Each structure stands twice: as C-alpha cells, then as structure tokens.
Amino acid sequence: MQYVLITPTKSETQYLSRLKETVLGQTARPVEWVIIEGGNTEDLQIVQELFDGNDWIHVIRQRRFPRTGYHHVNLAQAVNEAYECAKVICKERAVAFSFVGKTDATVVLPENYFETLLSEMKREPMLGVASGVEVGWYKGRIIRNEPIDNLALTGFTDIRLYRKSFFEQVGGYPLTPSPDGSLLVKAVNRGWQVKVFKGLSCFEYRIGGSKIGIWHGNKLKGKLMYELGYNPLLYFLLTTYTAIRNPPYYQAVPALYGYCLSAVRRERRIDDDEIKEYFGHTRLQEVVRAILSNLRH
C-alpha cells in the first residue's frame, strides 16, 4: 500500500533543500511527489532546478487562485490541483496508491514519519486522517503542539496522511478558510477515525500563522475563523487558551481583533452548512465539556 505526496509552496525556496533531504531520507518514500508552486516564474524555475533529475518528483505551477492575496482557499486549490496531477501521473505509469500525504515546505521530518503513519493506517481500516505532533521553537523555547486533554481534533499538524477513499469521498481539500480543520470535521461526521500520534514529531521552522508576521498572521486567522462560522464564545475560549499555552502570548490580541473586525463588517461566511453548524454550535459544547472535565481533574 503506497502513497503520493503533495507539497504546496509559495515563495519558500529557502526551505526546499531541507525538505528535499527530509523526503528523500524517508524509509517509506512516496511513489510520486508533486510540488506545486504558487509564486512567480523565478521561484518556479528555482524549484524545478532543485528537484531536476528525479523522475518521481514533479514540479508544477498553480493555475487558479480563488482569492486575492494570502488566503487558505488558495492553498486548498493548490492541493487539489496537485492531487489531480498525481492521479494522472499514476494512471499513466500504472502505479497504484491508497494514501495521500501532504507536507508543507518548512518542515523537517524524522526518517520514519510516513512509514509510521502508513503502518498505523494499515492497522486501523477506518483511520481516515493521521498526523504526528508539530514541534517548533520561539526565542529559544521549544514549543510542542500537543492535543488538548479530552478535546477531539486538537494537536494535529498539517503534515498528514489521508486515506485515499476518504479524501475522494469529500472531494479533496474543501475551499474553505481552514481546509485542514474542515477535513477533520468532515471525517468525523462520516464515521472515520482521526488520530494524532504523540510519539511521532515533525519540526516546523515557522510557528503557525507567522508566514506574513505573527501579528498579521493571527489577525488573518481571526478573520478566517469568522468566515468559518465560529461561535464568538468558542473563538474567545480557544484563542485565549492557545495564547496562554504557547508563546508569543500576545497572539490572542490580533486574533480577536481580526475576528471582531470581520463581525463588525458583517463579512461573508462560507456556504458549507456542515462546517458552520459544527463551529457555530457543536464545537462550543465539546470545548465546554473538555474545560469542565479538565478542571475536575
């Protein structure tokens, strides 16, 4: 049972040499690896030159950008374009695969990362989404994004393995402000298991939301969570908890500002009722139960 790997990247050429080493060093390599560049022509040429000479590695350029600027909907579009490319290549080469891996450009993985996820997913037929734990650092301090006790769907890194049957069931990456989070919701709603393996880590060179700067990144995150339909109380609880748990501790301020600004402007929310229902109602109940349970212990 094999997997294809997808890496969306945009103007991140400085990280790709390390990414190349970390994927080439995997004990279970992908049968095909598609890297999709969303930056300019110069970036595309640099990436193509870096990965030239490996016939199972394919560099393509993103064709469509549904939103202007830096937006996760564009990232979701890139993943879907790369997946369609991978399917065509596998069909032409008569290569079968049962899993879809996704990795960012800014990570370093242990050599057994995908082998471990593959082994676990083969062992559990209903495991639809699996990841390790993201580890990074901020001002000399190690940050480990562990799952929150008694609260499902937390602790997932974006470096994941998806079961192909699940991935195709939901039509690939949803074009939402939080495609990775939305996929977890869709998996659980359809009876799939999702799991973070705490003994498996990946190192992230950039802490979450910092690609465009920590302040602007968290402000954008607040805006995106409003678009997803997050209940205001839910967003306040999660944002405050995250800021207390991991530095930089001020990150809650721009996140809440971005959310409130979008609310005041009454900006458009997504059309996916399944996601809006979950983040607007169900998730708040789960978070409150988790907080009460953790307080009792």
SERO-4910 file (N, C-alpha, C, O; in steps of 0.05 Angstrom, whole numbers):
BEGIN
 pado doro    nc1    nc2    nc3   cac1   cac2   cac3    cc1    cc2    cc3    oc1    oc2    oc3
  Met    A     17    -24      0      0      0      0     18     25      0     34     28     18
  Gln    A     14     42    -20     32     64    -24     18     91    -23     -7     92    -23
  Tyr    A     33    113    -23     22    139    -22     35    159    -41     58    155    -49
  Val    A     19    179    -49     30    201    -64     33    224    -44     19    225    -24
  Leu    A     52    242    -49     57    264    -31     53    291    -46     60    293    -69
  Ile    A     41    310    -32     35    336    -44     47    358    -26     45    357     -2
  Thr    A     61    376    -39     72    399    -24     65    425    -38     75    431    -59
  Pro    A     47    441    -26     41    468    -37     62    487    -26     68    486     -2
  Thr    A     72    504    -42     92    524    -33     89    550    -49     80    550    -72
  Lys    A     96    572    -36     95    598    -49    117    615    -38    116    624    -15
  Ser    A    136    620    -55    159    637    -48    173    627    -22    179    643     -4
  Glu    A    178    601    -21    191    589      2    216    573     -7    222    552      5
  Thr    A    229    583    -27    251    567    -39    274    563    -19    289    543    -22
  Gln    A    277    580      1    299    577     20    296    552     37    315    543     50
  Tyr    A    272    541     39    267    518     55    269    491     40    270    470     52
  Leu    A    268    492     14    263    468     -2    287    449     -3    283    425     -7
  Ser    A    311    458      1    334    440      1    331    421     25    336    397     23
  Arg    A    323    432     48    320    415     72    296    397     69    297    374     77
  Leu    A    275    407     56    252    390     51    259    367     33    250    344     37
  Lys    A    275    372     12    283    351     -6    298    329      9    293    305      5
  Glu    A    316    338     26    332    318     42    314    302     60    318    277     63
  Thr    A    294    314     73    277    300     92    259    280     78    253    259     89
  Val    A    250    286     53    233    268     39    250    245     26    242    222     27
  Leu    A    272    252     15    290    232      4    300    212     26    306    189     20
  Gly    A    301    222     50    310    205     72    289    188     85    295    173    104
  Gln    A    264    190     76    242    174     87    246    144     82    254    136     60
  Thr    A    241    129    103    243    100    100    220     89     82    222     67     71
  Ala    A    199    104     80    177     98     61    173    122     44    159    141     52
  Arg    A    185    122     20    182    145      2    156    144    -13    144    122    -17
  Pro    A    146    167    -22    121    167    -38    127    155    -66    150    157    -76
  Val    A    107    144    -78    111    134   -106    113    157   -125    127    155   -145
  Glu    A     99    179   -120    101    204   -135     99    227   -116     83    226    -97
  Trp    A    114    248   -122    114    272   -105    109    296   -123    124    301   -141
  Val    A     87    310   -118     80    334   -134     84    359   -116     71    362    -96
  Ile    A    102    376   -125    106    402   -112     93    424   -129    100    426   -153
  Ile    A     75    439   -118     61    459   -133     69    487   -123     65    493   -100
  Glu    A     80    503   -141     90    529   -135     69    550   -141     59    552   -164
  Gly    A     63    567   -122     43    588   -126     55    616   -128     41    636   -128
  Gly    A     82    616   -130     95    642   -132    101    651   -160     86    643   -178
  Asn    A    121    667   -164    127    678   -191    143    658   -208    151    637   -198
  Thr    A    148    666   -232    163    649   -251    191    643   -242    201    621   -246
  Glu    A    204    662   -230    231    658   -220    232    636   -198    249    619   -198
  Asp    A    212    637   -179    211    617   -159    206    589   -171    218    570   -163
  Leu    A    189    588   -191    183    563   -204    208    551   -216    213    527   -214
  Gln    A    224    568   -229    248    558   -242    268    548   -221    282    528   -226
  Ile    A    271    562   -199    289    553   -177    280    525   -167    297    508   -163
  Val    A    255    522   -162    244    496   -152    249    474   -173    257    452   -165
  Gln    A    244    480   -198    248    460   -219    277    451   -221    283    427   -224
  Glu    A    295    470   -218    323    463   -219    332    447   -195    348    429   -198
  Leu    A    321    453   -172    328    439   -147    320    410   -149    335    392   -139
  Phe    A    297    404   -160    287    377   -160    291    362   -186    280    340   -190
  Asp    A    305    374   -204    310    361   -230    327    336   -227    344    334   -210
  Gly    A    320    315   -243    335    290   -242    322    268   -227    332    246   -226
  Asn    A    299    273   -215    284    253   -201    257    249   -215    240    266   -214
  Asp    A    254    226   -229    231    223   -246    205    219   -231    183    219   -243
  Trp    A    206    215   -204    182    212   -188    175    237   -173    156    238   -158
  Ile    A    191    258   -178    185    285   -166    177    304   -189    191    306   -209
  His    A    154    317   -185    143    333   -207    137    361   -196    123    364   -175
  Val    A    147    381   -209    142    409   -201    124    422   -221    129    422   -245
  Ile    A    101    433   -211     82    446   -229     75    473   -218     82    480   -195
  Arg    A     62    489   -234     55    516   -225     25    517   -220      9    506   -236
  Gln    A     16    530   -199    -12    533   -193    -26    549   -215    -16    570   -223
  Arg    A    -49    539   -224    -63    553   -246    -84    573   -236    -86    595   -247
  Arg    A    -99    566   -215   -121    583   -206   -116    593   -177   -105    579   -160
  Phe    A   -125    618   -172   -124    630   -145   -151    641   -139   -157    664   -148
  Pro    A   -168    627   -125   -196    636   -120   -198    662   -104   -217    677   -107
  Arg    A   -178    667    -87   -178    692    -71   -153    708    -77   -133    697    -85
  Thr    A   -155    734    -73   -131    751    -76   -114    750    -51   -124    745    -29
  Gly    A    -88    754    -55    -70    755    -32    -65    728    -19    -69    707    -32
  Tyr    A    -56    728      6    -50    704     21    -76    694     34    -86    707     52
  His    A    -86    671     25   -111    660     36   -110    630     34    -99    618     15
  His    A   -121    616     54   -120    587     55   -137    574     33   -133    551     27
  Val    A   -157    589     22   -172    578      0   -153    573    -24   -156    553    -38
  Asn    A   -134    591    -28   -114    587    -49    -97    562    -44    -90    548    -62
  Leu    A    -90    558    -18    -75    534    -11    -91    509    -17    -80    489    -28
  Ala    A   -116    509    -11   -133    486    -16   -135    480    -46   -134    457    -55
  Gln    A   -137    502    -62   -137    499    -91   -112    486   -101   -112    470   -119
  Ala    A    -89    495    -89    -63    484    -97    -62    454    -92    -52    438   -109
  Val    A    -71    445    -68    -70    417    -62    -87    401    -81    -79    379    -90
  Asn    A   -111    411    -88   -128    397   -106   -116    395   -134   -119    374   -147
  Glu    A   -104    416   -144    -91    416   -170    -68    395   -170    -65    380   -189
  Ala    A    -53    395   -148    -31    376   -146    -41    347   -145    -29    329   -157
  Tyr    A    -63    343   -131    -74    316   -129    -84    306   -156    -79    283   -164
  Glu    A    -97    323   -171   -106    316   -198    -82    309   -216    -83    290   -232
  Cys    A    -60    324   -213    -36    318   -228    -25    291   -220    -17    275   -237
  Ala    A    -24    285   -194    -14    260   -184    -30    236   -195    -19    215   -202
  Lys    A    -56    239   -195    -73    218   -205    -68    212   -235    -67    189   -243
  Val    A    -64    233   -251    -58    229   -279    -32    215   -283    -30    196   -299
  Ile    A    -12    223   -268     15    211   -270     13    181   -262     25    164   -276
  Cys    A      0    176   -240     -2    148   -231    -18    131   -251    -11    107   -255
  Lys    A    -38    142   -263    -53    127   -284    -35    121   -308    -35     99   -318
  Glu    A    -20    141   -317     -2    137   -340     20    117   -334     28    102   -352
  Arg    A     29    116   -309     50     98   -302     41     71   -290     57     55   -281
  Ala    A     14     68   -289      2     44   -277     12     39   -249     19     17   -241
  Val    A     12     61   -233     21     60   -205     -4     62   -187    -19     81   -190
  Ala    A     -7     43   -169    -30     44   -150    -21     57   -124      1     55   -116
  Phe    A    -40     72   -112    -35     84    -86    -61     84    -70    -83     86    -81
  Ser    A    -58     82    -43    -81     81    -26    -83    104     -6   -102    107      8
  Phe    A    -61    121     -6    -60    142     14    -49    168      0    -36    167    -20
  Val    A    -56    190     12    -48    217      3    -34    231     25    -46    237     46
  Gly    A     -8    237     21      7    252     41      8    282     34      7    289     10
  Lys    A      9    299     54     12    328     49     32    339     68     31    334     93
  Thr    A     51    354     58     71    366     75     76    395     67     74    402     43
  Asp    A     81    412     86     88    440     80    117    440     71    132    420     72
  Ala    A    126    464     62    154    467     53    173    472     76    198    469     72
  Thr    A    163    479    100    180    489    121    185    469    144    188    477    167
  Val    A    185    443    137    187    423    158    211    405    154    222    402    132
  Val    A    219    393    176    239    371    175    226    347    190    216    350    212
  Leu    A    226    324    177    213    300    187    233    279    196    254    276    183
  Pro    A    226    264    217    242    240    223    240    221    200    220    220    186
  Glu    A    260    204    196    260    187    172    237    167    171    231    156    150
  Asn    A    226    161    195    204    141    195    176    154    197    157    141    203
  Tyr    A    174    180    190    149    195    194    126    182    178    106    173    190
  Phe    A    129    180    152    108    169    136    105    139    139     84    128    136
  Glu    A    127    125    144    126     96    148    109     90    173     93     71    173
  Thr    A    112    106    194     96    102    218     67    107    213     50     91    222
  Leu    A     60    129    200     32    135    194     20    113    176     -3    105    180
  Leu    A     35    104    156     25     83    138     19     58    154     -2     45    150
  Ser    A     37     51    172     34     26    188      9     28    205     -6      9    207
  Glu    A      4     51    218    -19     55    235    -45     54    218    -65     43    227
  Met    A    -44     66    195    -69     67    179    -75     40    166    -98     33    162
  Lys    A    -55     24    161    -59     -3    151    -72    -20    173    -88    -37    168
  Arg    A    -63    -14    198    -73    -30    221   -101    -23    228   -116    -39    238
  Glu    A   -109      2    223   -136     12    230   -151     20    205   -147     43    195
  Pro    A   -167      3    193   -180      8    167   -198     33    166   -202     45    145
  Met    A   -208     42    189   -226     65    190   -211     91    198   -224    111    203
  Leu    A   -185     89    200   -169    113    206   -166    129    180   -152    121    162
  Gly    A   -180    152    179   -180    167    154   -159    189    153   -151    197    131
  Val    A   -151    200    176   -132    222    177   -113    217    200   -122    211    223
  Ala    A    -87    220    195    -67    215    216    -45    235    214    -37    243    191
  Ser    A    -34    243    236    -10    261    236      6    256    261     -3    243    280
  Gly    A     30    267    261     46    268    285     41    294    300     21    307    295
  Val    A     60    302    317     58    327    333     78    347    322    101    340    316
  Glu    A     69    372    320     87    393    310    104    404    333     94    410    354
  Val    A    130    406    327    149    417    346    163    441    333    172    439    310
  Gly    A    165    463    347    179    486    336    193    501    359    195    490    381
  Trp    A    203    524    353    216    539    375    210    569    371    207    579    348
  Tyr    A    210    583    393    205    612    393    223    624    414    220    619    438
  Lys    A    242    641    405    260    655    423    274    635    442    276    640    466
  Gly    A    284    613    431    299    594    447    283    574    462    294    557    476
  Arg    A    256    576    460    239    558    475    226    538    457    215    545    436
  Ile    A    227    512    464    214    492    448    184    493    452    174    494    474
  Ile    A    169    493    430    140    493    430    131    466    419    138    460    396
  Arg    A    115    452    434    105    426    425     74    427    425     62    430    446
  Asn    A     62    425    402     33    429    399     19    403    405     10    389    387
  Glu    A     17    396    430      4    371    439    -27    374    438    -37    396    440
  Pro    A    -41    351    434    -70    352    436    -79    361    463    -66    356    483
  Ile    A   -102    375    464   -114    383    490   -129    360    502   -145    347    488
  Asp    A   -125    355    527   -138    332    540   -169    334    538   -181    355    542
  Asn    A   -180    311    531   -210    309    529   -223    326    507   -247    329    507
  Leu    A   -207    336    488   -218    352    467   -208    341    440   -185    343    433
  Ala    A   -227    330    425   -221    318    399   -212    339    379   -217    363    382
  Leu    A   -198    330    358   -190    346    336   -169    367    343   -167    387    328
  Thr    A   -155    364    364   -133    383    371   -106    369    369   -104    344    371
  Gly    A    -85    385    365    -58    375    364    -50    365    337    -27    356    334
  Phe    A    -67    367    317    -59    358    290    -40    378    277    -44    402    278
  Thr    A    -19    367    266     -2    383    248    -14    381    220    -29    363    214
  Asp    A     -5    399    203    -15    398    175      1    378    158     -5    374    135
  Ile    A     21    365    171     37    345    157     23    318    162     27    306    183
  Arg    A      6    310    143    -13    289    148    -13    267    127      0    269    106
  Leu    A    -26    246    134    -32    224    115    -62    220    115    -74    216    136
  Tyr    A    -73    220     91   -102    216     87   -107    189     73    -91    182     55
  Arg    A   -127    175     81   -135    152     66   -148    161     40   -166    179     40
  Lys    A   -140    150     18   -149    159     -8   -180    157    -10   -192    176    -21
  Ser    A   -192    136      0   -221    133     -2   -235    155     12   -256    165      3
  Phe    A   -225    164     35   -237    187     49   -232    212     34   -251    228     30
  Phe    A   -208    217     25   -201    241     11   -219    245    -14   -227    268    -19
  Glu    A   -224    224    -28   -242    227    -52   -271    228    -44   -287    240    -58
  Gln    A   -278    216    -22   -306    217    -12   -315    246     -8   -338    253    -14
  Val    A   -297    263      3   -304    290      9   -296    309    -14   -299    334    -11
  Gly    A   -285    299    -36   -278    315    -58   -252    331    -55   -249    352    -67
  Gly    A   -233    319    -40   -207    333    -36   -208    355    -16   -226    355      2
  Tyr    A   -190    374    -18   -189    396      1   -212    415     -3   -216    425    -25
  Pro    A   -228    420     18   -250    439     15   -239    467     12   -220    475     25
  Leu    A   -252    483     -5   -243    510    -10   -255    528     12   -273    544      7
  Thr    A   -244    524     36   -254    539     60   -230    554     72   -207    548     65
  Pro    A   -235    573     90   -213    587    104   -195    569    121   -173    577    127
  Ser    A   -205    545    128   -188    527    144   -192    499    132   -206    482    144
  Pro    A   -179    493    109   -184    467     97   -175    443    113   -188    423    113
  Asp    A   -153    446    127   -143    424    144   -162    417    166   -168    394    172
  Gly    A   -172    438    180   -191    434    201   -218    424    191   -231    407    204
  Ser    A   -227    434    168   -252    426    157   -252    396    150   -272    382    153
  Leu    A   -229    386    140   -227    358    133   -230    340    158   -241    319    156
  Leu    A   -220    349    181   -223    334    206   -253    332    213   -262    311    221
  Val    A   -267    354    210   -296    354    216   -310    335    198   -327    320    206
  Lys    A   -304    337    172   -318    320    152   -312    290    157   -329    273    152
  Ala    A   -288    285    166   -281    257    171   -297    246    194   -309    224    192
  Val    A   -298    260    216   -313    251    240   -343    249    234   -356    229    242
  Asn    A   -354    268    219   -382    267    212   -389    243    194   -413    236    193
  Arg    A   -370    232    181   -375    209    163   -366    183    175   -365    162    161
  Gly    A   -360    183    200   -353    158    214   -324    150    213   -318    127    221
  Trp    A   -307    166    202   -278    160    201   -265    167    228   -274    184    242
  Gln    A   -243    153    234   -227    160    257   -205    179    248   -195    178    226
  Val    A   -197    197    266   -175    215    262   -157    213    287   -167    211    309
  Lys    A   -131    215    282   -113    209    305    -86    224    303    -74    225    281
  Val    A    -77    235    325    -51    246    328    -33    226    343    -41    217    365
  Phe    A    -10    219    332      8    201    346     29    217    361     47    228    349
  Lys    A     26    217    387     43    234    404     72    227    403     90    244    408
  Gly    A     78    202    397    106    193    397    120    200    371    144    193    367
  Leu    A    106    213    352    117    219    326    117    249    323     96    262    324
  Ser    A    140    262    318    142    291    316    152    300    289    167    285    276
  Cys    A    145    324    282    158    337    259    166    365    268    152    378    283
  Phe    A    188    374    257    198    401    265    190    421    245    194    418    221
  Glu    A    177    443    254    168    464    237    185    489    241    188    499    264
  Tyr    A    197    499    219    215    522    222    200    548    228    211    567    238
  Arg    A    174    548    221    158    572    225    135    565    243    121    546    238
  Ile    A    131    580    265    108    575    282     83    583    267     83    600    250
  Gly    A     61    570    274     36    573    260     27    602    257     28    617    277
  Gly    A     19    610    233      9    637    229     29    659    225     23    682    225
  Ser    A     55    651    223     76    672    222     88    677    195    107    693    192
  Lys    A     77    665    174     88    669    147     87    698    139    106    708    127
  Ile    A     65    712    146     63    740    140     68    758    165     59    781    166
  Gly    A     81    746    185     86    760    210     66    751    231     43    746    225
  Ile    A     74    749    256     57    738    277     32    756    281     10    745    284
  Trp    A     36    782    281     13    800    285     -7    797    262    -31    792    266
  His    A      2    801    237    -16    799    214    -26    771    210    -49    768    202
  Gly    A    -10    751    216    -19    724    213    -42    717    231    -60    703    223
  Asn    A    -40    726    256    -62    720    275    -86    737    270   -109    729    275
  Lys    A    -82    761    261   -105    778    253   -120    764    230   -145    763    230
  Leu    A   -105    754    210   -118    739    188   -132    714    198   -153    707    189
  Lys    A   -119    700    218   -132    676    229   -159    683    241   -178    668    237
  Gly    A   -161    705    255   -186    714    267   -207    718    245   -230    710    248
  Lys    A   -199    731    224   -217    736    201   -227    710    189   -251    707    184
  Leu    A   -208    691    186   -216    665    174   -234    649    192   -252    636    182
  Met    A   -230    651    218   -247    636    236   -275    648    237   -295    633    240
  Tyr    A   -277    674    233   -304    686    230   -317    675    205   -341    669    205
  Glu    A   -302    674    183   -314    664    158   -323    635    161   -343    627    148
  Leu    A   -310    619    178   -318    592    182   -343    589    199   -355    567    199
  Gly    A   -351    610    212   -376    609    228   -371    603    257   -389    595    271
  Tyr    A   -346    608    267   -340    603    295   -359    619    313   -363    643    309
  Asn    A   -370    605    333   -385    619    354   -366    638    369   -344    631    375
  Pro    A   -375    663    375   -357    682    388   -345    672    414   -321    676    419
  Leu    A   -361    660    431   -351    649    456   -330    627    451   -310    626    465
  Leu    A   -336    610    432   -317    589    425   -290    601    417   -269    592    426
  Tyr    A   -291    621    400   -266    632    390   -251    646    412   -226    644    413
  Phe    A   -265    659    430   -252    672    452   -238    652    470   -215    655    478
  Leu    A   -252    630    477   -240    609    494   -216    596    482   -195    594    495
  Leu    A   -218    588    457   -196    574    444   -172    593    439   -149    585    443
  Thr    A   -177    617    431   -155    636    426   -140    643    452   -116    644    453
  Thr    A   -155    648    473   -143    654    499   -127    630    509   -105    634    519
  Tyr    A   -138    606    507   -124    583    517    -98    578    501    -77    572    513
  Thr    A    -99    581    475    -76    578    458    -54    598    466    -30    591    467
  Ala    A    -62    623    470    -42    644    476    -29    639    503     -5    644    507
  Ile    A    -45    628    523    -34    622    549    -15    598    548      5    597    562
  Arg    A    -22    580    530     -7    554    529     20    557    514     40    546    523
  Asn    A     20    573    492     44    575    476     51    604    470     33    620    465
  Pro    A     77    611    471     85    638    463     83    641    433     82    621    418
  Pro    A     83    666    422     82    691    437     54    696    449     34    691    436
  Tyr    A     54    704    474     29    705    489     10    727    480    -14    726    486
  Tyr    A     20    746    466      3    768    456    -13    760    431    -29    776    422
  Gln    A    -10    736    421    -22    728    396    -53    729    397    -66    732    377
  Ala    A    -64    727    421    -93    728    424   -104    755    416   -127    757    406
  Val    A    -88    777    420    -98    804    414   -104    808    385   -127    815    378
  Pro    A    -85    803    366    -92    807    338   -112    786    328   -128    792    310
  Ala    A   -112    762    340   -132    742    331   -160    751    338   -178    749    321
  Leu    A   -164    761    362   -191    770    370   -199    795    354   -222    799    347
  Tyr    A   -179    812    349   -184    837    334   -193    830    306   -213    842    296
  Gly    A   -180    811    293   -187    803    266   -215    791    265   -230    797    246
  Tyr    A   -222    776    285   -249    764    286   -270    786    290   -290    786    276
  Cys    A   -266    803    309   -286    824    316   -289    844    292   -311    853    287
  Leu    A   -267    850    279   -268    868    256   -285    857    234   -302    871    222
  Ser    A   -282    831    229   -298    817    208   -328    816    217   -345    819    200
  Ala    A   -333    813    243   -360    812    252   -373    839    249   -397    841    241
  Val    A   -359    860    256   -370    888    253   -376    894    224   -396    906    218
  Arg    A   -359    884    206   -363    889    178   -383    870    165   -391    873    142
  Arg    A   -392    850    181   -411    830    171   -401    817    145   -415    815    126
  Glu    A   -376    809    146   -364    797    122   -377    770    116   -389    757    134
  Arg    A   -375    762     92   -388    738     82   -376    713     96   -352    710     98
  Arg    A   -394    695    104   -385    669    115   -387    647     94   -401    651     73
  Ile    A   -375    624     99   -374    603     79   -402    592     74   -420    595     91
  Asp    A   -405    579     52   -431    567     44   -434    538     54   -456    527     51
  Asp    A   -414    527     67   -415    499     76   -429    497    102   -418    503    123
  Asp    A   -455    489    102   -471    488    126   -460    468    146   -463    472    170
  Glu    A   -448    446    137   -437    426    155   -415    438    172   -415    433    196
  Ile    A   -398    454    161   -376    467    176   -387    489    194   -378    491    217
  Lys    A   -405    505    184   -416    527    201   -431    515    225   -429    527    247
  Glu    A   -446    494    221   -460    481    244   -441    471    265   -446    474    289
  Tyr    A   -419    459    255   -400    448    274   -387    470    291   -386    468    316
  Phe    A   -375    490    277   -361    511    292   -380    530    306   -372    544    324
  Gly    A   -404    532    296   -423    550    309   -437    539    333   -445    554    351
  His    A   -440    512    335   -455    500    357   -440    476    370   -434    477    393
  Thr    A   -436    456    354   -425    430    365   -398    434    378   -394    424    400
  Arg    A   -380    449    366   -353    452    377   -354    467    404   -338    460    422
  Leu    A   -371    486    407   -373    500    433   -380    481    455   -368    482    477
  Gln    A   -399    463    450   -407    443    470   -383    425    477   -379    419    501
  Glu    A   -368    417    457   -345    400    462   -324    414    479   -312    402    497
  Val    A   -319    439    473   -298    454    487   -307    458    516   -290    455    534
  Val    A   -332    466    521   -341    470    548   -339    444    564   -331    444    587
  Arg    A   -347    421    553   -345    396    567   -316    389    573   -310    380    595
  Ala    A   -298    395    555   -269    389    559   -258    407    581   -243    397    598
  Ile    A   -266    432    582   -256    450    603   -266    441    630   -250    440    649
  Leu    A   -291    434    632   -302    425    658   -289    399    667   -283    395    690
  Ser    A   -285    381    648   -272    355    654   -243    359    664   -235    347    683
  Asn    A   -229    377    650   -201    382    658   -199    396    685   -181    392    700
  Leu    A   -218    414    691   -219    427    717   -224    408    740   -212    410    761
  Arg    A   -241    388    735   -246    368    755   -222    351    761   -220    340    784
  His    A   -204    348    742   -181    331    746   -157    348    754   -135    338    758
***
